[in-house]
């Protein structure tokens, strides 16, 4: 497999892995049920929008944390490989 194929298929592979993860579905279901309960309380559209903004921002924070952690782990792995070859 070429590097271009790996890059091209990267997002597709990640999405498949996520969709096959039971814990992902567990939390998606939990979030859906929580939204349903919240809507039953009769919250306003402004309150829904505020909650969605908080939820989006929290997701972005988690994504940034994961990306930085991944980059750090990858960098550390490369350093270890280089050190083991020297």
N, C-alpha and C positions, 0 to 999 in steps of 0.2 A: 504494500500500500504506500502511495506517495505521500509526502508531507502535505501537499495541496489537498489530497483526499481527506487526510486526517483533519485539517483545518475546516474544510467544507462540511464535514460530517460531525464536527465537534458539538454544535448546538443541538443537532438532531439526536445524537447519542445521549447527551445530558438530559434532554427532555424525555427520552424513552426511559432512562434510569429513574428519573423523578416519578414518572407515571407508574412505574412498577414498584415504587416504594410504599409499603403499607402505612408507614408512619405519616407520610405526606397526606394520604387520603384520610387518615384519622384526624389530623389537624384541620384539614379542609372541611370535613364534616362537622367538627367541633365549632369552627368559625361560622359555618352556615347556620347551625342550630342557635348559636349565640345571637347572630343577626336576627333570626326569626323571633327569638324571645324579646329582643330589644324593640323590634318593630311593633310587637304586640303591646308594648307599653305606650305607644302613641307618640313617639318622639317626632319632632318637627324635621322638615327637610334640612334646615340649617344645622340641626344637631347631627343628622345623618352625614351631612357633608363634612362637618368637623371631625367626626369619628373616622370617616374614610380618609381624611387628610392625615390624621394621626396614624392610622393603619399603614398608609402608603409611606409616610416618613419612617416609621419603624421598620418596614420592609427594606427600605433603601439603606438604613443604617446597618441592618443585618447583612445585606448584600455587600456593602463596602467592607465590613469586618471580614466576611468570608473571602472576598477577593484579596485583601491585604494578607490574610493568613495563608491563603493558597500561594501567593507570590513569595512570601517569606519561606514557606516550606519548600517550594521549588528551588529557590535560591540556595537554601541550606543544603538541599540534596545535591545540587551541582557542585557546591564547594566541597562536600564530602567525596564526591566522585573524583574531582580534580586532585584533592589531597591524597586519595588512595592511589592515584596513578603516578604521583611524584615520588 
